[in-house]
Structures are given as structure tokens and as C-alpha cells.
Amino acid sequence: PNPPDTVSCRSQYIPWMLAQSTNGFLKQAQLTIVSTNYGSVSGTGGTGRSGAGIGGQIVRYDVSYPQPFLTAAWLHLFNGPSQLTHRAAVVIKNEPFENVPC
């Protein structure tokens, strides 16, 4: 599906796309996405700049999503945490494009 009119740039599109690709299972408001851009693939082991970068740059997206447990039994039996945090990371190369600022 096409994004709503309120989604006008990549930093808004990425959380929307992640939520849509799970058929709404992931709630967009709970997603945390940190993007770091680098000048080259060999630079990904070092310090990058915050943000999704520009066309042709390498970008690492770190995504986290807290999910509460469905029952409190875990808390009572094992004194465990109240939620589980899922984490994923992906490194991509931006296509050449003109970035629309948010």
C-alpha cells in the first residue's frame, strides 16, 4: 500500500513500512529506529554520522521493539522482566536519490 500523506520522507517512511510489513502486528509508536550513515562499507566498523544519509551512502538501521509478555506468570514464577525487547540490524547502500527533508 501507499503511505499516507503524513509520511513525506524516509525517517517517517521506514517505521511506517516496518509496521505495514507485519500487517500491523508491530505498532509504529513502539518502534525505535536508529540510523547511522557511513561513506563506505569499510567504514561501518568505525564511527558514522547519525541519520539515514544521502544517495550512495552506506546506512546501518538498528531497530528495537519492546513487547510485553501476555501473562504475568513469568514475573511471578521467575521474577523476570515485564517485556521482551526484540532487536534487529541491517546494513544497506542507499540508491542514488534526492533526499526530501522531514
SVG drawing of the C-alpha trace seen along z (x, -y; Angstrom):
<svg xmlns="http://www.w3.org/2000/svg" viewBox="-3 -19 40 39">
<polyline fill="none" stroke="black" stroke-width="0.4" points="0.0,0.0 1.0,-3.6 1.9,-5.6 -0.5,-8.2 0.0,-11.8 1.6,-12.4 4.6,-10.3 6.7,-12.6 10.4,-11.5 12.5,-8.4 12.6,-8.9 8.8,-8.8 8.5,-6.1 10.8,-3.5 8.8,-3.0 5.5,-3.1 6.9,-0.4 8.0,1.8 4.6,1.7 2.8,2.3 5.1,5.3 3.9,7.1 0.2,6.4 0.1,4.1 1.5,6.6 4.3,4.2 3.0,0.9 4.7,-2.0 4.7,-4.1 6.7,-1.4 9.4,-1.0 12.8,-2.6 15.0,-3.0 18.5,-4.4 20.2,-5.1 23.9,-5.7 25.5,-6.5 29.0,-5.9 30.9,-6.9 31.8,-3.3 31.3,0.3 34.8,0.4 33.8,-2.5 31.0,-0.6 33.3,0.7 34.1,-2.9 32.2,-6.0 29.4,-7.1 27.1,-10.0 23.6,-10.0 20.9,-9.8 19.8,-8.0 22.5,-9.6 22.3,-10.6 22.2,-8.7 25.0,-6.2 26.0,-6.1 26.1,-3.0 23.5,-3.1 23.0,-0.8 19.5,-0.7 19.2,0.6 15.6,1.5 14.2,2.3 10.7,3.2 9.6,3.8 6.9,6.5 5.1,7.0 4.5,10.6 1.0,11.8 0.7,13.0 2.3,12.0 3.1,15.7 6.7,15.0 7.1,12.2 5.6,14.3 7.5,17.5 10.9,16.3 10.9,12.6 11.6,11.8 11.2,8.6 7.8,7.3 8.7,7.3 11.0,8.7 12.9,6.4 13.4,7.6 16.4,6.2 17.5,6.3 20.1,4.5 20.5,4.2 23.2,2.5 22.2,1.2 23.5,-1.0 21.3,-3.9 20.3,-4.2 21.0,-7.5 18.1,-9.7 17.3,-13.2 16.5,-13.2 13.4,-15.1 14.0,-16.7 11.4,-16.0"/>
</svg>
